[in-house]
């Protein structure tokens, strides 16, 4: 590998906007000075999307998965043909779920073998993934299993806000029973370490409560006193500057959130709603704790606009930029 890192970019679910945003990033060519891109996905699907949307298929080398030769500059496509089934834009299918899973698996292998510096993943559809027999809640769980990682969490980051999650894709009824003090501490530690690397300094974190008014001294629930506070205190004991539990309804007001480099959230929508209001196009999803660097778009497959030529590549571009930065740290 030369001085420019190689970033593996997975196509995501073929029936979604992943192929289109990959084409747009390749066509823009803005990363030629900073890295080499290896888009992993089906060449035939990329061609179909290019024809349908009017986006030119970039004139870059095409190679097979696992090709041992050095990656060319500035970009290439690693062709991973779909196995059976057709693709209907905006429609879930087992074949699309399998194709998305295969792209992730190929990218992880390349990273573990040291052939790429980092992954920037396109969006997958969880229904299609499960239709293909892969019972995962999302990328985070897939990557953790593929890399043998026990301590991990999801972080969304942008200039306006950074949030990490104690639980993620979980029904609300199961959230309280899934919280533990140890898990709260773990997510605080993972977030502090990651943001410290990115910001190159010690960081300050806030932790959201689970219940309204941070439990109102036990009137609205005991999770704060029994689980969240002990988790925060353990993290403080390990030298982390962290405050909480913060009442969730005020934690993301400008005056409060500006006090922190990142905010720990107890469940999915507690952090995703404010984050996407503030940074929907510019946000990046990062999986913390892995032995490899993985970033991703902060949006889904957007089946409602798939293959229509109107999808924005901004989040993917931001994910690639952060992957380059983290891959060099």
C-alpha positions in Angstrom: 0.0 0.0 0.0 1.3 3.5 -0.9 0.8 6.7 1.1 -2.9 7.1 0.1 -5.2 4.9 2.1 -7.7 2.6 0.4 -11.3 3.0 1.5 -13.6 0.1 0.7 -17.1 1.6 -0.2 -19.9 -1.0 -0.1 -22.8 -0.6 -2.5 -25.5 -1.4 0.1 -28.9 -2.8 -0.8 -29.1 -2.9 -4.7 -32.8 -1.8 -4.6 -32.1 1.3 -2.6 -30.1 4.5 -3.2 -26.7 2.9 -2.4 -25.7 2.2 -6.0 -26.6 5.8 -7.1 -24.7 7.5 -4.3 -21.7 5.3 -5.1 -21.8 6.3 -8.7 -22.1 10.0 -7.8 -19.0 9.8 -5.5 -17.0 8.0 -8.2 -18.1 10.6 -10.8 -17.2 13.5 -8.6 -13.7 12.2 -8.1 -13.1 14.6 -5.2 -11.1 12.0 -3.2 -8.3 11.5 -5.7 -5.9 13.6 -3.6 -6.6 11.9 -0.3 -7.3 8.2 -0.9 -8.1 5.4 -3.3 -11.7 4.2 -3.4 -12.7 0.5 -4.0 -16.4 0.4 -4.6 -17.6 -3.2 -3.7 -20.8 -4.2 -5.5 -22.4 -5.6 -8.6 -21.1 -4.0 -11.8 -24.3 -5.0 -13.6 -26.4 -3.2 -11.0 -24.2 -0.1 -11.2 -24.6 -0.2 -15.0 -28.4 -0.5 -14.7 -28.6 2.4 -12.2 -26.4 4.5 -14.4 -28.6 3.9 -17.4 -31.8 4.6 -15.4 -30.6 7.7 -13.7 -28.5 9.2 -16.4 -25.4 9.2 -14.2 -22.4 8.2 -16.2 -20.6 5.0 -15.1 -17.1 6.3 -14.3 -14.3 5.0 -16.4 -12.4 3.2 -13.6 -10.8 -0.2 -13.6 -13.0 -3.2 -12.7 -11.5 -6.1 -10.8 -12.7 -9.2 -9.0 -13.2 -9.6 -5.3 -9.9 -10.5 -3.5 -7.6 -9.5 -6.4 -4.2 -9.5 -4.7 -2.8 -6.7 -6.9 -2.4 -3.2 -5.4 -5.4 -1.0 -5.7 -5.3 1.4 -8.6 -5.6 5.2 -8.2 -7.9 7.0 -7.9 -10.6 4.4 -7.8 -11.9 1.0 -8.9 -14.9 -1.2 -8.8 -14.6 -4.6 -7.2 -17.3 -6.6 -9.0 -19.4 -8.8 -6.8 -22.2 -10.3 -8.9 -25.5 -10.9 -7.3 -26.4 -14.5 -6.9 -29.9 -15.1 -8.3 -33.0 -13.0 -8.2 -33.9 -9.8 -9.9 -33.8 -6.3 -8.5 -36.9 -4.1 -8.4 -36.1 -0.6 -7.2 -37.7 0.1 -3.8 -38.7 -3.5 -3.2 -37.4 -5.8 -0.5 -36.1 -9.1 -1.5 -33.9 -11.9 -0.2 -31.5 -11.6 -3.2 -30.9 -7.9 -2.4 -30.4 -8.7 1.3 -27.9 -11.3 0.4 -26.0 -9.0 -2.1 -25.8 -6.3 0.6 -24.5 -8.8 3.2 -21.9 -10.2 0.7 -20.5 -6.7 0.0 -20.1 -6.1 3.8 -18.4 -9.5 4.2 -16.0 -8.8 1.4 -15.1 -5.4 2.7 -14.5 -6.8 6.2 -12.2 -9.5 4.9 -10.2 -6.9 3.0 -9.8 -4.8 6.1 -8.9 -7.7 8.4 -6.3 -8.8 5.8 -4.8 -5.3 5.6 -5.7 -4.7 2.0 -7.9 -1.6 2.8 -7.5 1.0 5.5 -11.2 1.5 6.3 -14.8 0.8 5.3 -17.4 3.3 4.3 -20.7 1.4 4.0 -23.8 2.1 2.0 -27.3 1.7 3.4 -28.8 -1.8 3.9 -32.4 -2.8 4.3 -33.0 -4.8 7.5 -36.1 -6.5 6.1 -34.2 -7.7 3.0 -31.3 -8.8 5.2 -33.5 -10.9 7.3 -35.4 -12.3 4.3 -32.0 -13.6 3.2 -31.6 -15.5 6.4 -29.3 -13.0 8.2 -31.0 -12.2 11.5 -29.2 -9.0 12.4 -30.6 -5.7 13.6 -28.1 -3.8 11.3 -24.5 -3.2 10.3 -23.3 -2.8 13.8 -24.1 -6.3 14.9 -22.9 -7.8 11.6 -19.5 -6.1 11.9 -19.1 -7.0 15.6 -19.7 -10.7 14.8 -17.5 -10.7 11.7 -14.6 -9.2 13.7 -15.2 -11.1 16.9 -15.8 -7.9 18.9 -17.6 -7.9 22.3 -17.2 -4.2 23.2 -18.8 -1.9 20.6 -21.4 0.8 20.0 -22.9 3.0 17.4 -21.9 6.7 17.2 -23.3 9.4 14.9 -21.1 12.4 14.4 -21.3 15.8 12.7 -20.1 19.3 13.4 -23.4 20.1 15.1 -23.7 17.1 17.4 -22.2 13.7 18.3 -24.3 11.0 19.9 -23.6 7.4 21.0 -26.1 4.7 22.0 -26.4 2.3 24.9 -29.1 0.4 22.9 -29.9 0.8 19.2 -32.4 -1.3 17.1 -34.6 -2.5 19.9 -38.3 -2.3 20.6 -39.0 0.3 23.3 -40.6 -2.2 25.6 -37.2 -4.0 25.9 -35.0 -0.9 26.5 -35.3 -0.6 30.3 -34.4 -4.3 30.8 -31.5 -4.0 28.4 -29.7 -1.3 30.4 -26.9 -2.1 32.8 -24.5 0.1 34.6 -21.6 -1.8 32.9 -23.0 -1.1 29.5 -23.4 2.7 30.2 -19.8 2.8 31.3 -18.7 0.9 28.3 -20.4 3.3 25.8 -19.0 6.3 27.7 -15.5 4.8 27.5 -15.7 3.9 23.8 -17.0 7.4 22.9 -14.4 9.2 25.0 -11.6 7.2 23.3 -12.9 7.7 19.8 -13.7 11.4 20.2 -10.3 11.9 21.9 -8.6 10.5 18.8 -10.7 12.6 16.5 -10.4 15.9 18.5 -6.8 15.1 19.7 -7.7 16.2 23.2 -9.6 15.1 26.3 -13.3 15.4 25.7 -16.4 16.1 27.9 -19.5 13.9 27.6 -23.1 14.2 28.7 -25.3 11.2 29.4 -29.1 11.3 28.8 -31.5 9.9 31.3 -34.0 7.3 30.3 -37.1 8.7 31.9 -38.8 12.2 31.8 -37.1 14.8 34.1 -34.3 12.3 34.6 -36.7 10.2 36.7 -37.8 13.0 39.0 -35.9 11.5 41.9 -37.5 8.1 41.4 -41.1 9.3 40.8 -40.9 8.4 37.1 -38.6 5.4 37.3 -35.5 4.0 39.0 -33.2 3.4 36.0 -31.4 6.6 36.6 -30.4 5.9 40.2 -29.9 2.2 39.8 -28.2 1.9 36.4 -27.2 5.2 34.8 -25.7 7.1 37.7 -23.5 4.1 38.7 -22.4 3.8 35.1 -21.4 7.4 35.0 -19.6 7.3 38.3 -17.6 4.3 37.2 -16.5 6.2 34.1 -15.6 9.2 36.2 -13.5 6.9 38.3 -11.5 6.0 35.2 -10.7 9.7 34.5 -13.5 10.6 32.0 -15.1 14.0 32.2 -18.8 13.1 32.0 -22.0 14.6 33.3 -25.5 13.3 33.8 -28.1 12.0 33.8 -29.4 14.9 31.7 -33.2 15.3 31.2 -33.7 14.2 27.6 -36.1 17.0 26.7 -33.4 19.7 27.3 -30.2 17.8 26.5 -30.2 18.8 22.9 -31.0 22.5 23.3 -28.2 24.6 21.9 -27.0 25.9 25.2 -26.8 22.4 26.8 -25.4 20.4 23.9 -22.6 23.0 23.2 -21.2 22.1 26.6 -20.3 18.6 25.5 -18.2 17.0 22.8 -20.7 14.1 22.7 -23.9 12.9 24.3 -24.7 9.3 25.3 -28.2 8.2 24.6 -30.1 5.3 26.1 -32.1 4.3 23.0 -32.3 4.8 19.2 -34.7 7.7 18.7 -33.5 9.6 21.8 -30.4 10.4 19.8 -31.4 9.9 16.1 -34.2 12.4 16.2 -32.1 15.5 17.3 -29.1 14.3 15.3 -31.1 14.1 12.0 -32.8 17.4 12.6 -29.4 19.0 13.0 -27.2 17.1 10.5 -29.3 14.8 8.3 -27.1 15.1 5.2 -23.7 15.7 6.9 -23.8 13.1 9.6 -21.7 10.0 9.7 -22.3 6.7 11.5 -19.2 5.1 13.1 -19.0 1.7 14.8 -16.7 2.1 17.8 -14.7 -0.7 19.4 -13.9 -2.7 16.2 -10.4 -3.7 15.2 -11.1 -2.1 11.8 -12.3 1.4 10.9 -15.9 1.5 9.7 -18.0 4.6 8.9 -21.3 4.8 7.1 -24.0 7.1 5.9 -26.5 8.1 8.6 -29.5 7.4 6.4 -31.4 4.3 5.1 -32.0 2.9 1.7 -34.6 5.5 0.8 -36.7 3.1 -1.2 -39.1 5.8 -2.1 -36.5 7.6 -4.2 -34.4 4.7 -5.3 -33.0 4.8 -8.9 -34.6 8.2 -9.6 -31.4 10.2 -9.9 -32.2 12.5 -7.0 -30.3 10.9 -4.0 -27.7 13.0 -2.3 -24.2 11.6 -1.9 -23.2 14.1 0.8 -23.5 11.7 3.8 -21.4 9.1 1.9 -18.8 11.7 1.1 -18.6 12.7 4.7 -18.3 9.0 5.7 -15.4 8.6 3.3 -13.7 11.7 4.6 -13.9 10.5 8.2 -12.8 7.0 7.2 -9.7 8.5 5.7 -9.0 10.5 8.8 -9.6 7.6 11.2 -7.6 5.2 9.0 -4.6 7.3 9.4 -4.8 7.7 13.2 
